[in-house]
Amino acid sequence: MCKFVLEGQISNTNAIRHTIRITEFSKYFPKKNIVVEDLSNGSERFPVRVVNDVDDSAIDKFVYTTRVVDRTGILAARNNDMVVYCLCIGDCLLECQCSSGVYDNKGHIRGPSLDWAFLECSSACACSMRCGNRVAQKGATYAVEIYRTCDNRGWAVRALRSIPCGAFIGEYTGELLNEFEANERSDSYLFETAVGENNYTIDARLYGNFTRFINHSCEPNAKVGLVVWDSQVEQLSHICIFATRNISKGEEITISYGENWWGTKVTMNVFNLEVFDTKNPTRTLIILDGISGDDSILEIKKRIAQRNQKLTVERQSIRLEPRGKAVTNDRNIKDLGLSAQNAQLYLKDLGPQIAWKTVFLMEYAGPFFIYPIFYFRPSVVYGSDVSGDINLAVTLACLCWLVHYAKRLFETQFIHRFSNGTMPRFNLFKNCCYYWGFSAFVSYFVNHPLFTPPLFGSTQIYLGLIGFAISEFGNFSIHILLRNLRSEGTHERRIPFPDGNPMSLLFNLVSCPNYTYEVTAWLCFSFMVQSLPNVKLFVRDNVSSKIQHLLETSLFKFDCLAVEVICIPRENEDWGTADVLRYYAAKINKDFIVISDDFISDANLHPMVDQFRAHKAKFSCLLSEYCVTGLVPGPKIKRSKGSIFLYILGGCISFSLFFQNFNFISTINKKQFNHQNIFPHINTIKCMTYIVPRVDASIIARANNIGAYFEVNKAILKSLSRISLRICPGRSFDFKTTGISSGESLVANDAEISSRVVLKRSLIGDKCHIGEKTRVQGSLIMEEVRIGKCVNISQSIICPGVEIEDNAEVINCIVVCGQKITAKCELWRSLDDLKVLAKVQDDIIEADDNSEWTTG
């Protein structure tokens, strides 16, 4: 006798009995890899364990029942008149009219008795339940176990104790179906029976017990028989299984799928289907038994989901090959060309799923609520000092944005009909990051306090608004048309054509007008809020046409800039920067940068702009201790040291006030270079200076003299490829083959350079001619200059059309257009009380001098 100890308090008596039975059973049959402890949930006299030591497969979901399920009311509609019954007291005698004599005294059936249906005592009989003619109706008594086979035969049933020959094993239970219902079923769990004289079918796929897992064998150890024990006239023939020989403990219980008692209602062969993992094609996920050709992919997915609750129908993608396309749910197995002997499919786990509508609502709701934060609460994003009027373009942009995403939310809820119910759950995070992040990005710049109005004003704004509205209406119209192409709840696909709405005429030109309208709407939105950087060039009136021509060349053409050329009349050519800004102040309505035309640098101006914005200054200038300088040709004059050549001004500054106090720049300059930080306030105007660190700029120069000009050229030639690919680097010479040395010089492609010429840090213009053995150092030679042999030119500017003959020497001079310098005779010239012979030096040769210079 075994003793058992129950821990805890259990008030349910049946639960106590069931727990004791499982504990006692497990003591004699130790656990292996038990999937289910008791599949019958206590409805059998023994726990029906499910064991799987082969793979990860699980039992198909079904309702365990020990009786036939009359779901359609077939048995309830029977005639209730009593049939034959006995009046035996105690156990029935052999001469009892109910007894067929098929059972021996141990309740075992005699072999030949299974060839026909036989009776057991019914509920109308007077005998007790201990009657020897009541065996099958009392249920299974021999413990069995369901286990997973290792030879791809699916699940099977084996005895957990020895079963003698003729012993009752179990009744085949399930759902009772009429002939019409049975023909609609396409599974392998159908068993023919009868109620009275009418034929019916037992289907154990959705309802059943352990007998539904008993397999076929050509040499079975059990057999099926029909047993009747109902008291009504129309008796149900119960399908019962009896042992035909002694079955050992652990031996599989099998029957023969013969036509005598086993009838199937499917027209095609039934086979097993093996499902592999697409990530590891050699790994078997699930083996489905009882598959017929009429089963659809959707039914296969449902059965997989029953076996593995993690793999819901929505997250399964069934394929014929590991990397093939997904098979649609409406396809049948017989249409896939699978072999019944080796049928296999591949399953890709799409991961946790989420409804399409949920994803769309979430990703569209973000932009709808994020954008207004930047518009209505700019202080939250840009700081508490935000002030000023909001531009019309910014207001209309906010309105357009909200209308667009309100339309999208409405369409998601009431218009769109999704072909797929779900998508991977990760898409929610990915889509929301894109839409929410893009919304914050756009709204940050459009609603920024420093937003500049569109270049063409209200005309540009309203044109963009009209285009946006038309495109949004067109997009909405196409969505309505596409919705009407598909009936609700279907996957129907039809080709769209234009309807009565003129916006649908775009179908004649493109296949997806909804996307065309969507793209057009955002282009119009961008056009409405677009603001190109504006550059104003103030030039002399007589050179404006040349400047305009240069701006149209590839060297100066920038699509991202709006360049406006403003001509200064000839009578005002002597104006300085302050005069120009004061005169054109009415045209300036935003912050702007003033850059002198002689300022040359590769310095990064972003820190200066950031400083200006961070301190909300009205003026900021750029200074540097490392400006490029050099010798200046011509007469020696005293030049000021250190100058401002770039500064930023606030658009709303009072120019009269500012330029009346312009002399404060020199104060800033002096104190900055003494390494003192000073932020002067003149009439509450905050002014800043930015000193360029040496590491942030390789070139900083004001090229207003020849020395600085050539120093800049020297630096630019060294880093020309880094500065700009648009600037032509000029000609290069091989000294070994040409004898020409052109170090740090820029030579025009059509300049004619003779042999043994030395060029250092100089610029040679178009159509120039330089004779042999000439030396040019630190000089600017402009267009169409002719230079003879053995000429020495140093630190000079030679203007177009100048002619210099052989052996001349020009040092520190500026030679204006059309002059001629020869070396045939001597010439004395007075210059600063100094006598100069045989060369031109430290002078400016102009048109009012002698038409011909001779250096002797």
VENRACOR-V729983 format. One record per residue. N is the residue number from 1. SS is DSSP state (H for helix, E for strand, L for the rest). PSI is psi in whole degrees, 0 to 359 (* if undefined). BURIAL is # if it has 9 or more other ideal C-beta (glycine too) atoms within 8 Angstrom, else .. Layout:
BEGIN
n ss psi burial
N SS PSI BURIAL
N SS PSI BURIAL
END
This chain:
BEGIN
n ss psi burial
1 L 139 .
2 L 140 .
3 L 141 .
4 L 146 .
5 L 123 .
6 L 124 .
7 L 143 .
8 L 183 .
9 L 125 .
10 L 117 .
11 L 340 .
12 L 119 .
13 H 320 .
14 H 322 .
15 H 323 .
16 H 315 #
17 H 318 .
18 H 321 #
19 H 319 #
20 H 320 #
21 H 317 #
22 H 318 #
23 H 316 #
24 H 319 #
25 H 318 #
26 H 337 #
27 H 323 .
28 H 336 .
29 L 92 #
30 L 150 .
31 L 144 .
32 L 238 .
33 L 80 .
34 E 121 #
35 E 315 .
36 E 132 #
37 L 318 .
38 L 103 #
39 L 335 #
40 L 352 #
41 L 37 .
42 L 3 #
43 L 341 .
44 L 168 #
45 L 348 .
46 L 153 #
47 L 132 #
48 L 98 #
49 E 153 #
50 E 120 #
51 E 136 #
52 L 103 #
53 L 14 .
54 L 306 .
55 L 197 .
56 L 12 .
57 L 151 #
58 L 163 #
59 L 140 #
60 L 144 .
61 L 132 .
62 L 167 #
63 E 120 .
64 E 128 #
65 L 144 #
66 L 358 #
67 L 161 .
68 L 134 #
69 E 117 #
70 L 70 #
71 L 330 .
72 L 3 .
73 L 26 .
74 L 313 #
75 L 327 #
76 L 336 .
77 L 7 .
78 L 163 #
79 L 128 .
80 L 5 .
81 L 142 .
82 E 148 .
83 L 196 #
84 L 136 .
85 L 160 #
86 L 163 #
87 L 25 .
88 L 147 #
89 L 129 .
90 L 226 .
91 L 147 #
92 L 146 #
93 L 169 .
94 L 329 .
95 L 9 .
96 L 137 #
97 L 343 .
98 L 330 #
99 L 134 #
100 L 357 .
101 L 23 .
102 L 342 .
103 E 143 #
104 L 188 .
105 L 349 .
106 L 2 .
107 L 15 #
108 L 140 #
109 E 149 #
110 L 139 #
111 H 304 .
112 H 344 .
113 H 341 #
114 H 359 #
115 H 349 .
116 L 164 .
117 L 147 .
118 E 164 #
119 E 149 #
120 L 161 #
121 L 142 #
122 L 183 #
123 L 345 .
124 L 347 .
125 L 154 #
126 L 349 .
127 L 161 #
128 L 173 .
129 L 349 .
130 L 6 .
131 L 139 #
132 L 349 #
133 L 16 #
134 L 96 #
135 L 295 #
136 H 325 #
137 H 345 #
138 H 355 .
139 L 175 #
140 L 144 #
141 L 342 .
142 L 124 #
143 L 136 #
144 E 170 #
145 E 141 #
146 E 132 #
147 E 162 #
148 E 126 #
149 L 155 #
150 L 4 .
151 L 31 .
152 L 30 .
153 L 11 .
154 L 220 #
155 E 154 #
156 E 172 #
157 E 135 #
158 E 155 #
159 E 138 #
160 L 1 #
161 L 162 .
162 L 136 .
163 E 118 #
164 L 161 #
165 L 135 #
166 L 354 #
167 L 146 #
168 E 130 #
169 E 313 #
170 E 161 #
171 E 137 #
172 L 105 #
173 L 164 #
174 L 203 #
175 E 129 #
176 E 122 #
177 E 147 #
178 L 179 #
179 H 321 #
180 H 315 .
181 H 322 #
182 H 323 #
183 H 337 .
184 H 342 .
185 L 147 #
186 L 50 .
187 L 179 #
188 L 20 #
189 L 20 #
190 E 134 #
191 E 126 #
192 E 141 #
193 E 193 #
194 E 151 #
195 E 106 #
196 L 234 .
197 L 4 .
198 E 140 .
199 E 137 .
200 E 179 #
201 E 141 #
202 E 124 #
203 E 115 #
204 L 16 #
205 L 316 #
206 L 332 .
207 E 141 #
208 E 191 #
209 L 201 #
210 H 339 #
211 H 340 #
212 H 346 #
213 H 1 #
214 L 129 #
215 E 170 #
216 E 151 .
217 L 144 #
218 L 339 .
219 L 74 .
220 L 160 #
221 L 9 #
222 E 164 #
223 E 153 #
224 E 138 #
225 E 160 #
226 E 129 #
227 E 136 #
228 E 130 #
229 L 15 #
230 L 151 .
231 L 345 .
232 E 164 #
233 L 315 #
234 L 91 #
235 L 142 #
236 E 130 #
237 L 108 #
238 E 136 #
239 E 112 #
240 E 150 #
241 E 129 #
242 E 150 #
243 E 134 #
244 L 353 #
245 L 174 .
246 L 129 .
247 E 124 #
248 L 160 .
249 L 130 .
250 L 356 .
251 L 143 #
252 E 140 .
253 L 125 #
254 E 157 #
255 E 171 #
256 L 130 #
257 L 59 .
258 L 163 .
259 L 348 .
260 L 315 .
261 L 347 #
262 L 107 #
263 L 129 #
264 L 148 .
265 L 10 .
266 L 145 #
267 L 341 .
268 L 165 .
269 L 147 .
270 L 138 #
271 E 172 #
272 E 146 #
273 E 124 #
274 E 128 #
275 E 124 #
276 E 164 #
277 E 131 #
278 L 329 #
279 L 326 .
280 L 86 .
281 L 345 .
282 L 354 .
283 L 122 .
284 E 125 #
285 E 308 #
286 E 146 #
287 E 119 #
288 E 125 #
289 E 162 #
290 E 34 #
291 E 135 #
292 L 166 #
293 L 337 .
294 L 353 #
295 L 137 #
296 E 165 #
297 H 325 #
298 H 319 #
299 H 323 .
300 H 316 #
301 H 321 #
302 H 320 #
303 H 323 #
304 H 319 #
305 H 327 #
306 H 324 #
307 H 326 #
308 L 101 #
309 L 338 .
310 L 324 .
311 L 80 #
312 L 164 #
313 H 322 .
314 H 331 .
315 H 8 #
316 E 137 #
317 E 109 #
318 E 135 #
319 E 155 #
320 L 332 .
321 L 157 .
322 L 324 .
323 L 20 .
324 L 183 .
325 L 154 .
326 E 141 .
327 L 133 #
328 L 158 .
329 L 334 .
330 L 355 .
331 L 141 #
332 E 155 #
333 H 320 #
334 H 340 .
335 H 354 .
336 H 354 #
337 L 32 .
338 L 148 #
339 L 131 .
340 L 335 .
341 L 331 .
342 L 55 .
343 E 130 #
344 E 146 #
345 E 167 #
346 E 140 #
347 E 130 #
348 E 126 #
349 E 114 #
350 L 359 #
351 L 177 .
352 L 138 .
353 E 159 #
354 E 149 #
355 E 141 .
356 H 315 #
357 H 321 #
358 H 316 #
359 H 315 #
360 H 317 #
361 H 320 #
362 H 315 #
363 H 332 #
364 H 332 #
365 H 327 #
366 H 302 #
367 H 327 #
368 H 327 #
369 H 338 .
370 H 314 #
371 H 315 #
372 H 336 #
373 H 318 #
374 H 330 #
375 H 312 #
376 H 336 .
377 L 62 .
378 H 333 #
379 H 333 .
380 H 326 .
381 H 316 #
382 H 357 .
383 L 165 .
384 L 348 .
385 L 12 .
386 L 129 #
387 L 172 .
388 L 163 .
389 L 148 .
390 L 130 .
391 L 150 .
392 H 321 .
393 H 323 #
394 H 318 #
395 H 313 #
396 H 327 #
397 H 318 #
398 H 317 #
399 H 314 .
400 H 319 #
401 H 313 #
402 H 321 #
403 H 318 #
404 H 311 #
405 H 336 #
406 H 321 #
407 H 319 #
408 H 319 #
409 H 320 #
410 H 316 #
411 H 320 #
412 H 320 #
413 H 325 .
414 H 345 .
415 H 305 #
416 L 141 #
417 L 111 .
418 L 134 .
419 L 329 .
420 L 140 .
421 L 327 .
422 E 168 #
423 E 165 #
424 E 139 #
425 L 332 #
426 H 334 .
427 H 332 #
428 H 314 #
429 H 316 .
430 H 312 .
431 H 319 #
432 H 322 #
433 H 318 .
434 H 306 #
435 H 316 #
436 H 318 #
437 H 317 .
438 H 323 #
439 H 314 #
440 H 322 #
441 H 311 .
442 H 312 #
443 H 330 #
444 H 315 #
445 H 323 .
446 H 323 #
447 L 9 #
448 L 141 .
449 L 334 .
450 L 13 .
451 L 131 #
452 L 136 .
453 L 157 #
454 L 149 #
455 L 322 #
456 L 18 .
457 H 213 .
458 H 330 .
459 H 313 .
460 H 321 #
461 H 311 #
462 H 327 .
463 H 317 #
464 H 321 #
465 H 317 #
466 H 315 #
467 H 321 #
468 H 315 #
469 H 316 .
470 H 317 .
471 H 321 #
472 H 319 #
473 H 320 #
474 H 319 #
475 H 316 #
476 H 321 #
477 H 319 #
478 H 322 #
479 H 323 #
480 H 317 #
481 H 316 #
482 H 326 #
483 H 321 #
484 L 350 .
485 L 342 #
486 L 127 #
487 L 148 .
488 L 134 .
489 L 8 .
490 L 168 .
491 L 26 .
492 L 139 .
493 L 128 .
494 L 156 .
495 L 126 .
496 L 147 .
497 L 158 .
498 L 143 .
499 L 205 .
500 L 342 .
501 L 123 #
502 H 337 .
503 H 338 #
504 H 355 #
505 H 344 .
506 H 345 #
507 H 338 #
508 H 345 .
509 L 323 .
510 L 160 .
511 L 335 .
512 L 76 .
513 H 334 #
514 H 322 #
515 H 326 .
516 H 314 #
517 H 324 #
518 H 313 #
519 H 317 .
520 H 321 #
521 H 317 #
522 H 330 .
523 H 319 #
524 H 323 #
525 H 315 #
526 H 321 #
527 H 325 #
528 H 324 #
529 H 3 #
530 L 139 #
531 L 103 #
532 L 146 .
533 E 134 .
534 E 127 #
535 E 127 .
536 E 122 .
537 E 119 #
538 E 115 .
539 E 162 #
540 E 150 #
541 H 324 #
542 H 350 .
543 H 7 .
544 H 321 #
545 H 322 .
546 H 320 .
547 H 318 #
548 H 322 #
549 H 318 .
550 H 325 #
551 H 339 #
552 L 352 .
553 L 164 .
554 L 338 .
555 L 325 .
556 L 7 .
557 L 117 .
558 L 116 .
559 L 338 .
560 L 4 .
561 E 141 #
562 E 104 .
563 E 127 .
564 E 122 .
565 E 122 #
566 E 123 #
567 E 136 .
568 E 125 #
569 L 155 .
570 H 327 .
571 H 347 .
572 H 23 #
573 L 339 .
574 L 8 .
575 L 145 .
576 L 184 .
577 H 317 .
578 H 319 .
579 H 318 #
580 H 314 #
581 H 322 #
582 H 321 #
583 H 324 .
584 L 21 #
585 H 328 .
586 H 337 .
587 H 356 .
588 L 118 #
589 L 18 .
590 L 171 .
591 L 145 .
592 E 158 .
593 E 132 .
594 E 121 #
595 E 123 .
596 L 149 #
597 L 345 .
598 L 10 .
599 E 123 #
600 E 123 #
601 E 154 #
602 L 21 .
603 L 146 #
604 L 118 .
605 L 356 #
606 H 318 .
607 H 323 #
608 H 318 #
609 H 318 #
610 H 321 .
611 H 317 #
612 H 317 #
613 H 320 .
614 H 322 .
615 L 3 #
616 L 47 .
617 L 164 #
618 L 346 #
619 E 140 #
620 E 133 #
621 E 159 #
622 E 131 #
623 E 156 #
624 L 143 #
625 L 354 .
626 L 59 .
627 L 143 #
628 E 132 #
629 L 172 .
630 L 176 #
631 L 144 .
632 L 123 .
633 L 164 #
634 L 187 #
635 L 145 .
636 L 121 .
637 L 159 .
638 L 129 .
639 L 145 .
640 L 153 .
641 L 126 .
642 L 120 .
643 L 157 .
644 L 126 #
645 L 2 #
646 E 133 #
647 E 160 #
648 E 138 #
649 E 143 #
650 L 143 #
651 L 335 #
652 L 20 .
653 L 150 #
654 L 108 .
655 H 323 #
656 H 318 .
657 H 318 #
658 H 312 #
659 H 344 #
660 H 334 .
661 L 31 #
662 L 340 .
663 L 354 .
664 H 345 #
665 H 320 #
666 H 326 .
667 H 315 #
668 H 315 #
669 H 310 #
670 H 312 .
671 H 331 #
672 H 317 #
673 H 349 #
674 L 14 .
675 L 36 .
676 L 133 .
677 L 123 .
678 L 133 #
679 L 83 .
680 L 144 .
681 E 112 .
682 E 110 .
683 L 49 .
684 L 18 .
685 E 119 #
686 E 126 #
687 E 142 #
688 E 158 #
689 E 147 #
690 E 117 #
691 E 122 .
692 L 121 #
693 L 148 .
694 H 329 .
695 H 345 .
696 H 358 .
697 L 127 #
698 L 341 .
699 L 126 #
700 E 118 #
701 E 153 #
702 E 100 #
703 L 65 #
704 L 14 .
705 L 163 #
706 H 327 #
707 H 309 #
708 H 324 #
709 H 313 #
710 H 331 #
711 H 321 #
712 H 316 #
713 H 322 #
714 H 314 #
715 H 321 #
716 H 319 #
717 H 331 #
718 H 332 .
719 L 33 #
720 H 320 #
721 H 332 .
722 H 327 .
723 H 310 .
724 L 137 .
725 L 353 .
726 L 335 .
727 L 128 .
728 L 127 .
729 L 357 .
730 L 188 #
731 L 154 #
732 L 150 .
733 L 143 #
734 L 110 .
735 H 326 .
736 H 327 .
737 H 330 .
738 H 339 #
739 L 14 .
740 L 129 #
741 E 121 #
742 E 53 #
743 E 129 .
744 L 37 .
745 L 155 #
746 E 115 #
747 E 129 #
748 L 151 #
749 L 330 .
750 L 15 .
751 L 144 #
752 E 113 .
753 E 121 #
754 L 177 #
755 L 157 .
756 L 33 .
757 L 139 #
758 E 121 #
759 E 124 #
760 E 124 #
761 L 51 #
762 L 166 #
763 E 125 #
764 E 121 #
765 L 183 #
766 L 144 .
767 L 30 #
768 L 154 #
769 E 127 #
770 E 123 #
771 L 177 #
772 L 151 #
773 L 22 .
774 L 146 #
775 E 121 #
776 E 122 #
777 E 127 #
778 L 42 #
779 L 160 #
780 E 114 #
781 E 111 #
782 L 193 #
783 L 145 #
784 L 40 #
785 L 135 #
786 E 124 #
787 E 130 #
788 L 199 #
789 L 153 #
790 L 37 #
791 L 144 #
792 E 115 #
793 E 128 #
794 E 133 #
795 L 51 #
796 L 163 #
797 E 120 #
798 E 113 #
799 L 169 #
800 L 144 #
801 L 4 #
802 L 145 #
803 E 124 #
804 E 120 #
805 L 181 #
806 L 147 #
807 L 10 #
808 L 157 #
809 E 120 #
810 E 116 #
811 E 129 #
812 E 49 #
813 E 159 #
814 E 116 #
815 E 115 #
816 L 179 #
817 L 141 .
818 L 7 .
819 L 159 #
820 E 131 #
821 E 123 #
822 E 175 #
823 L 33 #
824 L 333 .
825 L 176 .
826 L 151 .
827 L 129 #
828 L 135 .
829 E 134 .
830 E 127 .
831 E 110 #
832 L 43 .
833 L 21 .
834 E 141 .
835 E 127 .
836 E 127 #
837 L 140 .
838 L 7 .
839 L 158 #
840 E 123 #
841 E 142 #
842 E 53 #
843 E 166 #
844 E 117 .
845 E 110 #
846 L 180 .
847 L 335 .
848 L 358 .
849 L 181 .
850 L 142 .
851 L 340 .
852 E 129 .
853 E 137 #
854 E 125 #
855 L 353 #
856 L * #
END
